[in-house]
Amino acid sequence: MSVPISHKRSRPIGTALRWMVVCAVLVVKQVPIAAQVDDTTGRLWLHLDNYNFFQNNEYKGSRVDGYTLPGFVVNTRLTWNVESRVKIETGVHWLHYWGAPSYPTNGVYAVLPDWSDTTTAMHLSPWVQAQIAFSPRLRVLLGSLDNNQGHQLPLPLYNPELRYAADPEAGVQMIIDHPLLQADVWVDWRKFIFNKSPYQEQFTAGTSAQARWQHGRWLHYIPLHGLAAHHGGEITDMDSAHVQTNYNAAIGLGTTFADGQWEATFEAYAMRSLFDTTAHQPFTLGKGTFLHAKAKYADFELDLSYWDGRQFIPLLGSYHFSNLSSNTSGMTHDNTRVISLWGSYTWRNFRHCTATLTGALYHYLPNTANRIGWDEKINCGHSTSLAFGFFIHLHPSLCLVK
């Protein structure tokens, strides 16, 4: 099964935009435009969002190499409430790794921290966001996007390190917050092309939605997630460039029980990956099952999950859940089974600051693998990878004009 090749770029972005329009019409019809948020017209805010991180990944096995991420992000921006339902933000996003004298200009990668060789002295990105609230339940953004904790995507679809160790997303986004439906639909434009540009345009379109219903202290929901990574463009002179779109998708069932400071969540997902035949990947169609349980008490959080995948390749997810090795050339795994345990504690005793300590364990169950040039299958036994991190997040705000 393969994705038909087209020299038009409208398929993935057109689908995402159609979802935006349909959802917007449904939500706006339910809430009058007159019912809006509090009037804060004319207010000008200065926001400082500083995220300091030290993440150490001691990974083992033939799937993904270990690495350390020491650095910080500073997002400084001015926010002007043009009207009660319209605001604009402008500023600078600065990402810095300690000990790095220079940075690649691209800044787009899927497997951390793999960047291109072209370098600059600093890594700065503009932050400009225009936002309009058509109703209290519907927001549309242009420019820099709200990542919203990884768009609420599950771990095999989104590596949480991308929230702080990658460039901010930018494009168009629609966010719905309704008692029966929560949805985040976005297009993240990775690479823009001009006429006669010698490279392809790149963007990622995504949908993350939950149909929800509340029953006392129980919240039940049906999550639906989709990602499409597009490489193409209508104006290119590259004869060898193929237009391709690759997909990840997931559907599941979830339930959350909340009682005071206690909260427990259980989720089960069926996932699929679909790669274009021109993507030069060993798999076209992959699948996986993801079981996830989470418990929270006050400032403690504990996550336990189990993954069983076959021929699955993540677009933005952690490569612990990939059947394609990222650190061993030409190796693919027949069956990827991973038990992961993640825990955190967050100090919240400060008004404008939080500190978080995290730890993670990934245990690979035995499987067989194939490698180009090897006649026999490779038997891979048990292996365990560890990771820990410490984070300090400062987020002061100052109202300059009331």
N, C-alpha and C positions, 0 to 999 in steps of 0.2 A: 504494500500500500504506500503510495507516495502522494505528495502535494503537487498538483499541476503547476508547471512553471508559467508565469505570466510576466509580461513586461510592463504591467500596470502595478502601481504601488497601493491601489485603493482597497485591496481586499482586507488586510488586517486592521488598518486604520479606519476604513469605512465601517467595518463591523463594530469596532469600539465606539465610534461616533453615533451609530444607529442605536446602540444600547444607551448611550447618554441621552439622546433625544426621547426615546420611549420612557425611560425611567423618570426623566424630568417632567414630562407631561403628566404621568401618573401621580407624582408627588405634588406638583403645583396645583393640580385640580382639587386636591384634598385640603389644601391650606390656602386661605385668602392671602393675597400679597400684602394686604394692610396689616396682617398680624406679623410683626417683625420684632427683631431684637431691640434691646434698650438703645435709646438715642444717644450716641457718642459722637455726633457730628463735630468735625473740626479738631478732634484730639490728635496730638502728635506724640508718639511714644518712641523712646530709644530702648531697644532690646539688645542684650548681650547674652548669647547662648554659647557657652564654653564647655566643651566635652573633652576631658582629659582621660586618656586610656592607656592601659598596659595590658595587652592580651598575649599570653604565651601558650602556644599550641604544640604540645609534645606528641606528635602523631607518629604512629608506626604502621607497618604493613605496606602493601603494594597498591594503595589507592590514592593517597594524597600526602604530600610532604608536610612536615611541621614548619612553623614560622612564628615569629614574634612581631607584634604590632605595638611599638611604643610611640606615642605622639599625642597630638591634640587637634581639635577643631575649634575655630572661633568663627561664629556667625554673628556679625554685627549689622544691625539693620534699623532703619527708621520706618515706623508704621504710621500712616496718616489715614484716619477715618474720614474719608471724603464725605460720606453720608452714613446714616445708621446701618445701611446694608451694603455699602461699598467701601473698600479700603485698598490701599496700595502699600507695598513694602519694597524698600530698596536698600541694598547693602552689599557686603562682601563676605564670601565664604572662604576661609583660609584653612587648609589642611596641611599639617606638618608632621613628619616623622623624625623623631630624634635620631641624629647621626646620619641623616640623608643630606648631602650637600647640594643635590639637584633633583628635579622631578620631571617625569615625562609629560609632554604636552597633551597627550591623548587623555589619560586619566580614566579610561574605560576598560574594565577587565571583568572577567567572570570568576577566575580562580585567583584569590588573593595570594601574594601581592604582585601579580604578573602584569607589568606595564610595558610600553614600547621603549625603545632606546633613545628617542629624541627627548632632550632634557631642557629644563629651565631652572633658574635659581630658586624660584618659589612656586608654590602651587596655589593660585588664587582663582576663584570662580565668582562671577557676578551673581548676586541674588536680587531678583526683581520678581515680584508677585502681585498680580492684580486679582482681586477676589470680589465676587458679587454674590449676595445671598438672595436668591429669588423667593425664598421663604425660610422660616426657621429650620426647616428640614432639608433644604437643598442649597448647596454652595457650588459655584463653578469657579475654577482658578485657571489663570493663564500665566505662564512663566515658570518660576520655581515652584515645585510641587510639595505638598505635605506628604511626607513618607508614612506617617501614621503607624509607627512601629512595624515597618516592613509591609505595609498595606494589609496587615493581619493575615499574611500568607503563612502556611505551615512550613516547618523546617526543610523538608525536601524540595520545596519550591523557592525558598528565600533564605540566604545565609544572613543571619542577623548582623554580622560584622560589616555588611555593606551600609548599614545605617550611619556608621561613623567613619569607616575607612575608605569610602568611595566618594566621588563627586556627587553633589545634590542633583536630583532629577529635575528635568525642566521640560515643559510642553503644555499639555492641557489636561485638566482633571475635573471630575464631578464627584461630589461626596453627598450621599443621602443618609440622613439619620432619622429613621422613622421607627415607631414601636414594632412594626411588623416587618420592616426591611432596613437593613444597613448595607450600603454598597459604596464601593470605591472603584471608579472607572477612570483610567488614565492612559495617556500616551507620553512616554519619556523619549524625547528626541535626542539620540546619542551623537549622531554625526550628520551635519547639514552639508548639502552639495550645491555648488553654483553650476552654471552652465559650463560644460567642458571640464568639470572637475575630474581628476584622475583616480577617483575612488568612489565607492558606493555609499549611499546614504544608509543610516542605521537608526532604527528606533524600536522600542519595546512597548507594546500595548498590553494592558492588563485589566482584568476584572476580578474583584474580590467582593463577594456578596454573601449575605446571610438572611434567609427567611426565618423569622423568629416568632415565638409565642411564649408568653409568660403564664405560669401556673403556680401561684403562691411563691415559694422560695425557689422554685425550679424554673430555669430558662431553657427551653428546647430550641434547637435551630438546625437548619440544613445549610451548610456552607457550600459555596460554589466558587471555584477559583480558576482563572485561566491566564496564561501568558503567551504572547506571540512575539518572537524576535525576528525582525524583518531586515534583510540586506537587499538593497535594490536601488531603484531610482529610474526615472524616465529619461534622464539626460546624461548619458555616459558614452565615452568613446572606447571603453574597454571591451574588446571582442570576447575576452575570456571570462568576463564577469557574468555570473548567473544570478538572476533574481531568485531569492529563496526566502521562505518563511518557516520557522521551526516553532513548535508548540509544546507547552506543558499545561496540563489540566488536572483538576481534582474535584471530586464531589464526595460528600460525606454526611454524617450525622453527628450531632453533638448535644451535650446537656451540661448545664452548670447549676450547682446547688450552692446557695449563699446563705450564711447564718452568722450575722454579726461580722467578726473579723475572719471567720472561716469561709473559704471558698474552694470548691472542688469541681473540676471539669474533666469530662470524658469525651473523646472524639475518635471516630473511625473514618478513614478516607480510602477511596479507590483513586489511583492516579494513573495518568497516561502521559507519555512523551511521543511526539511525532516529528520526525526530522525529514527535511527535503532530501531527495536523492542526490542533489547537487551539493549537499552540505559536507561531503567527504567524511561522514561518520560511519562507524561499523554497524550501527543499528538505525532502522527506520521507525519501527513501532516498539515502544516499551511500555511496561506496566509496573505498578507497585502497590503495596498495601501498607498503610501507615496507621498505627494505633497509638494513641496519645492520652496520657492522664496527667493532670496538673493539680497540685494542692497549694493553697496559699493561706497563711495565717499571719496577720499583722504585716510585718516587714520581711517575713520569710516566704520563699517560693521554691517548690520542688517539682520538676518535670521528669516523667518517665515515658519512654516511647520505644516502639518496636517497628522496624522497617523490613519488608521483604520485597525486593525488586528484581525484575528480569528485563534486560536490555533497556533500562531506564537511564536517560541522560538529563540532568537538571540544567536549566538555562541560567538561573540565578541562585539555585539552592546549593547547599553544602555538598561537596564531592564525596563525603562519607556515604552518601546515598546514591552514588553513581555506579553503574556497571562498567563504565569506562575509566580506566586508571589515568590519573593526571600526573603521576610521577614515574611510571614505568612504560616506556615506549612500546606501542603495539600490543598492550595487554588489555583484555576484556574479561570480566567476571561473569560466569554463567548465572549465578544466583547471589545477590547481595543481601545478607541478613545482618542487621545491626541493632543492638540494644543500646540505647543512650540514656544517660542520667544527667540531669542538669539542675543545679541549685544556686540560690542567690540570697543574700541578705542586704537590705538597703537601710542606711541611716537617714532618717528624715527629721533630725532635730534642728535643722537650720532653715531659715526662712527662704533663702535664695540659693540653696545648695543641697545636693544629695550625694552620698557616697555609696557605692555598690561593690560588693565582693562576690564573684561568681566562680563556680567550678563545674567542670563537665567531664564525663567519662563516655567513651564510645567503645563498645565491645563488638568485634567482628566474629560472627560464628563461622565455622569451617565451610569452605566452598571450593569449587574448582574454577580454574581460569585458563584462558587461551592466550598465546602470544605469537605474534608473527615470527616465523622462522623456527618455531618449536613444533615438533611432530606430535608430541604427547601433551595431554592436559597437565596442568600444574595444580597440585594439591596445596591449598592455603589453609592453614590451621587457625586456631584461636589467636587473636591479637587484641590488645587493649591500648587505646590512645587516651591521653589525659590533656586537659586544658584548664587554665585558670586565668582570671582577669581581675583587675581593680580599676574602678572608674570614679571620677569626681566630676559632677555636672553642676556648673554654676549658671544660673538663669535670672539675673537681676533685670528689672525693667524700671524705667524712669519716665514719667509723664512730663514732657517738655511744654506742651500747650494744652490747656483744658478748655 
